[in-house]
Amino acid sequence: MSLTLLLLSNSITLRRDKSILYSRATITILLIASLVTYDNLYLLFLNKGIGIFGSLFHTTSITNAFHLFILLISSIILLLTSFYPRKVWLKEYSYPDRLLFTKLVYYETIILNKMGEQYKIIEYSLIILFIIIGGIFLISTSDLISIFLSIELQSYGLYLLSSIYRDSEPATSGGLMYFLLGGLSSCFILLSTSLLYANSGTTNLDSLYIITNISNVNENNITSLLYWYKSHYIHISLLFMSVGFLFKISAAPFHWWSPDVYDAIPTIVTTFVAIIAKISIFIFLLELVHYTSKSMFDHNFSWIISLLFSSLLSLVIGTIVGLTQSRIKRLFAFSTVSHLGFILLGLSIHTVESTQAFLFYLIQYSISNLNAFMLIITIGYSLYCYVYKQKSIERSIIEQKTNETRDDTYETKDDTYETKYDIDKTRDATDKNDKLDDVNMSSIQDVDEKEINQNKDNWQDINNSPIQLIDQLKGYYYINPLLSLSLAITLFSFAGIPPLIGFFGKQIILSAAIENGYIFMSLVAILTSVISAAYYLAIIKQMFFDKPDYTLNTELDNFNADGLLTEKNIIIKKVNIKINNIVISSSLSLSISIITFIVTLFIFIPEELLNITNILALILFNI
């Protein structure tokens, strides 16, 4: 219903500046759906699960719980395009009675950044609804046909969302790369579904689970079955399927597309691509692992080994390669690869404890990752009145090159003076060295121009992704201490520093791994976690201890705008708006504050989330 209304509305509207209203309507739709989903959690018969739409889909307590989680996360992400990023804050206008009965009138277009491209794309909310529906269908799928339809519905929405900024060359190239490589992964999924159907004779996953879980069968009775069925047939088919899905979630060794795509597309889109798709795929893989991890035949190969191997590679590659990154979104991409190693480790072990750890880690990392991307976007909005000190970088390059050339020139002059030629020849050599110095200085300027141009090329699509380099966060604590502290807390959580929520996620995963004999994997996870803390701490060090490379824009030093306080269309007072009165909007500040408090204060209220994940794991194992 909501999709139909949005589709019709998008097709007849001529005003692209109404995109913000579509985003707000979509948030309302998602919140209503969240309430319905939450109410369904109290239906006791969902513990066993029920099939719907001719058994193409099924619904259980786990699927309902993560439907709710995806709807809430999507609602928070949509806040980025539902409200303008800045607002005017005046002390005399901040009292409750003034907020309720008066209105502040001022020139909003420039102050609030109404001309941002994200507020002109009316198809944005419609595409997001398609992605959410695809993710929800994938979580609840119970048939090979619905698997492919669901993952493609979600994937095509992500392809469109990545390339929807038509005026951005990096976004277009990133979306095209995502589309081409995503199509390759879909080929593996389609190949696996055809192999599964050929080997089992059914497209229904329940029938497939029965084949792989028959027990207490007399060995004499299965001899007639073995001529057409071998246990490794289905596992090889599932191996191809795991390759396709590991590609979709950018787990190693199929991760190489994600840093380029994350860095190319706008940060708002990256937030959605990096979180929603992974949640739906992991919950689908959880049920697939649960029902295919046992077999009635004694076999030496299981497709789940591929998940364990991918976990090992993700931990190592995500950590080591992340140390060399200088761009913030590429760093977050490799950080995600490293954290996927922990998630896949919990998924591969497949016990009650590891399943609880898997669900908990997936929830807490999704929340922390959302906060990190929202902070990067908000920091970009907060720097509108500052100018990056590019000239200082250019000057340091020139000075470094000049010193190196002078050293080479002095060495050449010393060699000239040491020769036993007469004074005239020495003067000639000195003149040549002076000419060489002039040539070197001109070559320095040529090199400097090239390096400066390359440095400027680092800031591609600056309007849609204001923060692109890690160095842009240098000294940001002196500009906005609260946002800096919030980002530091989130990065500490990524690193697993106690008592933040990320520490408990890693601790539960490692505890389950050690308890089940995965000692080597636990050691690798601990070492990579310690090493990965280096690039998180490097960002924090630059924010808090380095001097900022920003100066206040001289054109805004004397910024002064007029505003009017009105009540019932009657002017009460004229106010003066200065640069200090322009702050981050309430939607961004409240969202970041709430998520940061959850990450920080989890140690005081751990029972709720731990109990939820424990109950879901017990329901899955019918305990």
C-alpha positions in Angstrom: 0.0 0.0 0.0 2.7 2.5 1.0 4.8 1.5 -1.9 1.9 2.1 -4.3 1.1 5.5 -2.9 4.8 6.6 -3.0 5.2 5.3 -6.5 2.1 7.2 -7.7 3.1 10.3 -5.9 6.6 10.3 -7.3 5.3 9.8 -10.8 3.0 12.9 -10.8 5.0 15.4 -8.7 7.0 18.1 -10.4 8.7 19.6 -7.4 11.9 17.8 -6.5 12.3 20.0 -3.4 9.5 17.9 -1.8 11.9 15.0 -1.3 12.2 15.8 2.4 8.4 15.3 2.9 8.6 11.9 1.2 11.4 10.9 3.6 9.3 11.9 6.6 6.3 10.0 5.2 8.6 6.9 4.8 9.7 7.2 8.4 6.1 7.3 9.5 5.4 4.1 7.4 8.4 2.3 9.0 7.4 3.3 12.5 3.9 2.0 12.0 5.3 -1.2 10.6 7.6 -1.4 13.6 4.6 -1.2 16.0 2.8 -4.0 14.1 6.0 -6.2 14.1 6.5 -5.5 17.8 2.9 -6.5 18.6 3.5 -9.8 16.6 6.3 -10.8 18.9 3.7 -11.7 21.6 2.2 -14.4 19.4 3.3 -17.7 21.0 2.8 -19.9 17.9 5.6 -18.0 16.2 8.1 -19.9 18.3 7.6 -22.9 16.0 7.2 -20.7 12.9 4.5 -20.6 10.3 4.7 -20.7 6.5 3.0 -18.0 4.4 2.4 -17.4 0.7 2.5 -21.1 -0.2 5.6 -21.8 1.9 7.6 -19.3 -0.1 8.2 -17.4 3.2 8.0 -18.2 6.9 7.9 -16.2 10.0 9.4 -17.0 13.4 10.4 -15.1 16.5 13.9 -14.5 15.1 12.7 -13.2 11.8 10.1 -10.9 13.5 12.8 -9.6 15.9 15.1 -8.7 13.1 12.3 -7.3 11.0 11.8 -4.9 13.8 15.5 -4.1 14.0 15.8 -3.4 10.3 12.8 -1.1 10.4 14.2 0.9 13.3 17.7 1.2 11.9 16.2 2.3 8.5 14.1 4.9 10.3 17.2 6.4 11.9 19.1 6.5 8.6 16.3 8.2 6.9 16.6 11.1 9.5 19.6 12.1 7.5 17.4 13.2 4.6 14.2 14.0 6.5 15.4 17.1 8.3 17.8 19.8 7.3 21.3 19.5 8.9 21.5 22.9 10.6 19.2 25.1 12.6 19.2 28.5 14.3 19.4 28.4 18.1 18.6 31.5 20.1 18.5 31.6 23.8 15.4 33.8 24.0 13.6 31.4 21.6 14.5 28.2 23.5 12.0 28.4 26.3 9.1 25.9 26.1 6.4 28.6 25.9 8.3 30.3 23.0 8.7 27.1 21.1 5.0 26.3 21.4 3.4 29.6 20.6 6.0 31.6 18.6 7.8 31.1 15.3 11.2 32.2 14.2 11.3 33.5 10.7 14.5 33.9 8.8 16.2 33.2 5.4 16.4 29.4 5.6 17.8 28.4 2.2 21.5 29.2 2.9 21.6 28.7 6.7 19.9 25.3 6.7 21.6 24.0 3.6 18.3 23.5 1.7 20.2 23.2 -1.6 21.9 19.9 -0.7 21.4 17.3 -3.4 20.1 14.7 -1.0 17.1 16.9 -0.5 16.2 17.0 -4.2 16.0 13.2 -4.9 12.3 12.3 -4.6 13.0 8.7 -5.5 15.3 8.2 -2.5 12.6 7.1 0.0 10.9 4.9 -2.6 14.1 3.0 -3.4 14.8 2.6 0.3 11.4 1.0 0.8 12.2 -1.5 -1.9 15.5 -2.3 -0.2 13.9 -2.8 3.2 11.2 -5.1 1.7 13.8 -7.1 -0.1 15.8 -7.5 3.2 12.7 -8.5 5.1 11.7 -11.0 2.5 15.2 -12.5 2.5 15.1 -13.0 6.3 11.8 -14.8 6.0 12.5 -16.8 2.8 12.0 -20.5 2.7 12.3 -21.4 -0.9 15.1 -21.2 -3.5 13.0 -19.1 -5.8 12.2 -16.5 -3.1 15.8 -16.4 -2.1 16.9 -15.2 -5.5 14.0 -12.8 -5.9 14.5 -11.3 -2.4 18.3 -10.8 -2.7 17.8 -9.2 -6.2 15.1 -6.9 -4.9 17.4 -5.7 -2.2 20.5 -5.6 -4.4 18.9 -3.7 -7.3 17.7 -1.1 -4.9 21.2 -0.7 -3.5 22.6 -0.4 -7.1 20.1 2.4 -7.8 20.7 4.1 -4.5 24.5 4.1 -5.1 24.3 5.8 -8.5 21.3 8.0 -7.9 23.4 11.2 -7.6 23.5 11.8 -11.3 25.7 14.9 -11.2 28.4 13.1 -9.2 31.0 11.2 -11.3 32.5 9.2 -8.4 29.0 8.1 -7.3 28.1 7.0 -10.8 31.3 5.1 -11.3 31.0 3.5 -7.8 27.4 2.5 -8.5 28.3 1.0 -11.8 31.1 -1.0 -10.2 28.8 -2.2 -7.5 26.2 -3.3 -10.1 28.7 -5.2 -12.3 30.4 -7.0 -9.4 27.1 -7.6 -7.6 25.8 -9.2 -10.8 28.7 -11.6 -10.6 27.9 -12.6 -7.1 24.2 -13.2 -8.1 25.5 -15.6 -10.7 27.0 -17.8 -8.0 23.7 -17.7 -6.0 21.7 -18.6 -9.2 24.2 -21.4 -9.9 23.8 -22.8 -6.4 20.0 -22.8 -6.5 20.1 -24.7 -9.8 22.5 -27.3 -8.3 20.4 -27.6 -5.2 17.3 -28.3 -7.2 19.1 -30.8 -9.4 20.5 -32.7 -6.4 17.4 -32.6 -4.2 14.5 -32.3 -6.6 12.8 -29.6 -4.7 13.0 -25.8 -4.3 11.5 -25.8 -0.8 14.1 -25.2 1.9 12.2 -27.3 4.4 12.4 -30.3 2.2 16.1 -29.6 1.7 16.5 -29.4 5.5 14.8 -32.8 5.9 17.2 -34.4 3.5 20.2 -33.1 5.3 18.9 -33.9 8.8 17.4 -37.4 8.6 18.7 -39.4 11.5 18.3 -42.9 13.0 18.1 -44.5 9.5 19.2 -48.1 9.2 22.3 -48.3 7.0 20.8 -51.1 4.9 17.8 -48.9 4.1 19.9 -46.1 2.6 21.8 -48.1 0.1 19.1 -47.6 -2.5 19.3 -43.9 -1.8 23.0 -43.5 -2.3 23.0 -44.2 -6.0 21.4 -40.8 -6.7 22.4 -38.9 -3.5 25.8 -38.1 -2.2 26.2 -36.0 0.9 28.8 -33.7 -0.7 26.4 -32.8 -3.5 24.3 -30.4 -1.4 27.4 -29.1 0.5 29.1 -28.2 -2.8 26.0 -26.4 -3.9 25.7 -24.5 -0.7 29.4 -23.6 -1.0 28.6 -21.8 -4.2 25.7 -20.1 -2.5 28.0 -19.0 0.4 30.4 -17.5 -2.1 27.6 -15.3 -3.5 26.5 -14.2 -0.1 30.0 -13.6 1.2 30.5 -11.4 -1.8 27.3 -9.4 -1.0 28.5 -8.7 2.6 32.1 -8.0 1.4 33.7 -10.7 3.5 37.3 -11.7 2.6 38.4 -12.9 0.1 35.5 -11.3 -1.8 35.9 -7.9 -0.1 37.9 -6.0 -2.7 35.0 -4.1 -4.2 33.7 -2.5 -0.9 36.5 0.0 -0.2 36.2 1.5 -3.7 32.4 1.6 -3.6 32.2 2.9 -0.1 34.6 5.7 -0.9 33.0 6.7 -4.2 29.4 6.9 -3.3 28.0 9.7 -1.0 28.4 9.0 2.7 24.6 9.1 3.3 24.2 6.2 0.8 27.3 4.4 2.3 25.5 4.3 5.6 22.6 2.3 4.2 24.8 0.1 2.0 27.1 -0.8 4.8 24.4 -1.9 7.4 21.0 -3.0 6.1 22.2 -5.6 3.5 24.5 -7.3 6.0 21.8 -7.7 8.6 19.3 -9.5 6.3 22.0 -11.8 4.7 23.4 -12.8 8.1 20.0 -13.8 9.5 19.3 -15.8 6.4 22.7 -17.5 6.7 22.0 -18.3 10.4 19.0 -20.4 9.5 20.8 -22.0 6.6 23.7 -23.0 8.8 21.4 -24.2 11.6 19.4 -26.6 9.4 22.2 -27.9 7.1 25.0 -28.3 9.6 24.0 -32.0 10.3 23.8 -34.8 7.9 22.7 -38.5 8.1 25.9 -39.5 6.2 29.4 -39.5 7.4 31.2 -36.9 5.3 34.5 -35.1 5.5 33.4 -31.9 3.9 30.9 -29.3 5.0 30.2 -26.0 3.4 30.4 -24.3 6.8 34.2 -24.7 6.6 34.1 -21.9 3.9 32.6 -19.5 6.5 35.3 -20.4 9.0 38.0 -19.8 6.3 36.4 -16.5 5.3 36.4 -15.5 9.0 40.1 -16.1 9.2 40.9 -14.1 6.1 38.6 -11.3 7.1 40.2 -10.9 10.5 43.7 -10.8 8.9 43.1 -8.8 5.7 40.7 -6.3 7.3 43.2 -5.5 10.0 46.5 -5.5 8.1 45.3 -3.6 5.0 43.3 -1.1 7.2 46.6 0.1 8.7 47.6 1.6 5.3 44.5 3.6 4.7 44.3 7.4 4.6 40.7 7.8 3.5 38.1 7.5 6.2 35.5 5.5 4.3 38.0 3.1 3.0 39.2 2.6 6.6 35.7 1.9 7.7 35.3 -0.6 4.8 38.3 -2.6 6.0 37.2 -2.2 9.6 33.9 -3.8 8.6 35.8 -6.6 6.9 37.6 -7.2 10.2 34.4 -7.2 12.2 32.8 -9.6 9.8 35.5 -12.0 10.8 34.1 -12.0 14.4 30.5 -12.4 13.1 31.4 -15.3 10.8 33.3 -17.0 13.6 30.3 -17.0 15.8 28.1 -18.2 12.9 30.5 -21.0 12.0 30.7 -22.5 15.5 27.0 -23.0 15.7 26.1 -23.8 19.3 23.6 -22.1 21.6 26.3 -19.9 23.1 27.9 -19.0 19.8 24.5 -18.2 18.2 23.7 -15.8 21.1 27.1 -14.2 20.6 26.5 -14.0 16.9 23.2 -12.2 17.3 24.5 -9.9 20.0 27.6 -8.9 17.9 25.5 -8.3 14.8 23.2 -6.0 16.8 25.8 -4.0 18.6 28.1 -3.6 15.6 25.2 -2.4 13.4 24.4 0.2 16.0 28.0 1.3 16.4 28.6 1.4 12.7 25.5 3.5 12.2 26.7 6.0 14.8 30.1 6.2 13.2 28.7 7.1 9.8 26.2 9.6 11.2 29.1 11.3 13.0 31.2 11.6 9.9 28.2 13.1 8.1 27.4 15.5 11.0 31.1 16.6 11.3 31.0 17.5 7.6 27.9 19.6 8.2 29.5 21.3 11.2 32.5 22.6 9.2 30.5 24.7 6.8 32.0 27.9 8.2 35.6 26.7 8.2 38.3 26.6 5.4 40.7 23.7 5.2 44.3 25.0 5.4 45.4 23.6 2.0 48.0 26.2 1.5 50.0 25.0 4.6 50.2 21.5 3.0 51.3 23.0 -0.3 54.0 25.1 1.5 55.4 22.1 3.4 55.7 20.1 0.2 57.6 23.0 -1.4 59.9 23.5 1.6 60.7 19.8 1.8 61.6 19.6 -1.9 63.7 22.8 -1.7 65.7 21.5 1.2 66.4 18.2 -0.6 67.6 20.0 -3.7 69.8 22.4 -1.8 71.5 19.4 -0.1 72.2 17.8 -3.5 73.5 21.1 -4.8 75.9 21.6 -1.8 77.2 18.1 -2.4 77.9 18.9 -6.0 79.7 22.2 -5.1 81.9 20.4 -2.5 82.9 17.9 -5.2 83.7 20.8 -7.5 85.9 22.6 -4.9 87.8 19.4 -4.2 89.0 19.1 -7.8 92.5 20.4 -8.6 91.6 22.7 -11.4 92.4 26.3 -11.5 90.2 29.1 -10.2 88.5 29.9 -13.5 87.3 26.3 -14.0 86.0 26.3 -10.4 84.0 29.5 -11.1 82.6 27.9 -14.3 81.6 24.9 -12.3 80.0 27.1 -9.7 78.0 28.9 -12.4 76.9 25.6 -13.7 75.7 24.6 -10.2 73.8 27.9 -9.9 72.1 27.2 -13.2 71.4 23.6 -12.0 69.9 25.1 -8.8 67.5 27.2 -11.0 66.6 24.2 -13.1 66.0 22.1 -9.9 63.8 24.9 -8.4 61.7 25.0 -11.6 61.4 21.2 -11.6 60.4 21.4 -7.9 57.6 23.8 -8.8 56.4 21.4 -11.6 56.5 18.5 -9.1 54.7 20.6 -6.5 51.9 21.6 -8.9 51.5 17.9 -9.8 51.4 16.8 -6.1 49.1 19.7 -5.2 46.7 18.8 -8.0 46.8 15.2 -6.9 46.1 16.3 -3.4 43.1 18.4 -4.6 41.8 15.3 -6.5 41.5 13.6 -3.1 38.5 15.8 -2.5 36.1 14.4 -5.1 32.4 15.1 -4.7 33.1 17.3 -1.7 29.4 18.4 -1.5 28.1 14.9 -0.9 31.0 13.6 1.1 32.6 16.5 3.0 34.8 14.3 5.2 36.9 12.0 3.0 40.4 12.0 4.5 41.4 11.0 8.0 43.6 14.2 8.1 40.4 16.3 7.9 39.6 15.2 11.4 42.9 16.6 12.7 42.3 18.9 15.7 38.5 18.6 15.4 38.2 18.5 19.2 39.0 22.2 19.3 36.1 22.9 17.0 33.4 20.6 18.5 34.4 18.7 21.6 31.1 16.8 22.0 31.1 15.3 18.5 34.8 14.4 18.9 34.0 12.7 22.2 31.2 10.8 20.6 33.3 9.6 17.7 36.1 8.6 20.1 33.7 6.5 22.1 32.4 4.8 19.0 36.0 4.0 17.8 36.9 2.7 21.2 33.9 0.4 20.9 35.1 -0.8 17.5 38.5 -1.6 19.1 36.8 -3.6 21.9 37.9 -1.3 24.8 36.0 -2.0 28.1 33.5 -1.1 29.3 31.9 -0.2 26.0 29.4 -2.5 24.2 32.0 -3.5 21.6 34.1 -5.2 24.3 31.3 -7.4 25.4 30.6 -8.4 21.8 34.1 -9.6 21.2 34.3 -11.2 24.7 31.2 -13.3 24.1 32.4 -14.4 20.6 35.9 -15.4 22.0 34.4 -17.2 25.0 32.2 -19.3 22.7 35.1 -20.1 20.4 37.5 -21.1 23.2 34.8 -23.2 24.8 34.3 -25.2 21.6 38.0 -25.7 20.9 38.7 -23.0 18.3 41.9 -22.0 20.0 43.8 -20.9 16.9 40.9 -18.8 15.6 40.6 -17.2 19.1 44.3 -16.3 19.1 44.1 -14.8 15.6 41.0 -12.8 16.6 42.7 -11.5 19.7 45.9 -10.5 17.9 44.0 -8.8 15.0 41.8 -7.0 17.5 44.8 -5.6 19.2 46.5 -4.6 15.9 43.3 -3.0 14.6 43.2 -0.7 17.6 46.2 1.1 16.1 44.2 2.8 13.3 41.3 3.6 15.6 43.7 5.2 18.1 45.5 7.1 15.3 42.2 8.8 14.4 41.6 9.7 18.1 45.1 11.0 18.4 44.7 13.3 15.4 41.4 14.6 16.7 42.4 15.4 20.3 46.2 16.1 20.2 47.0 17.6 16.8 46.3 21.2 15.9 43.4 21.8 13.6 44.0 22.5 9.9 40.9 24.7 9.7 40.5 28.4 9.9 37.2 30.4 10.1 36.1 31.6 6.7 37.0 35.3 6.6 33.8 36.0 4.7 31.8 34.8 7.6 33.6 36.7 10.3 31.0 39.5 10.3 28.1 37.3 9.4 24.9 38.9 10.5 21.3 38.0 9.5 18.0 39.3 10.6 15.2 37.3 12.0 11.7 37.8 13.3 9.9 36.3 16.3 6.2 36.1 15.4 3.1 34.9 17.2 -0.2 34.4 15.3 1.4 36.2 12.3 2.2 39.2 14.4 5.8 40.4 14.7 6.9 40.3 18.4 10.6 41.1 18.1 13.4 41.4 15.7 16.4 39.2 16.4 20.0 39.2 15.2 21.4 35.9 14.0 25.2 35.4 14.1 27.5 32.6 13.1 27.4 31.1 16.7 23.6 30.8 16.5 23.8 28.2 13.7 24.1 24.7 15.2 23.5 21.1 14.2 19.8 20.1 13.9 18.0 18.3 16.7 17.3 15.2 14.7 21.1 14.5 14.2 22.2 15.6 17.7 19.5 13.5 19.5 20.1 10.4 17.4 23.9 10.6 17.9 23.4 11.2 21.7 21.0 8.3 22.2 23.2 5.8 20.3 26.4 7.1 22.0 24.7 6.6 25.4 23.7 3.0 24.4 27.3 2.2 23.4 28.7 3.8 26.6 26.2 2.8 29.3 25.5 -0.7 28.2 27.5 -2.0 31.1 24.8 -0.7 33.5 21.8 -2.2 31.6 23.1 -5.4 29.9 20.3 -7.7 30.8 17.8 -6.6 28.2 19.8 -7.2 25.1 21.6 -10.3 26.4 18.3 -11.8 27.4 16.8 -11.1 24.0 19.6 -12.7 22.1 19.7 -15.7 24.6 15.9 -16.3 24.1 16.2 -16.1 20.3 19.1 -18.6 20.4 17.2 -21.0 22.6 14.1 -20.8 20.4 16.2 -21.6 17.3 17.6 -24.7 19.0 14.1 -25.7 20.4 15.4 -25.6 24.0 
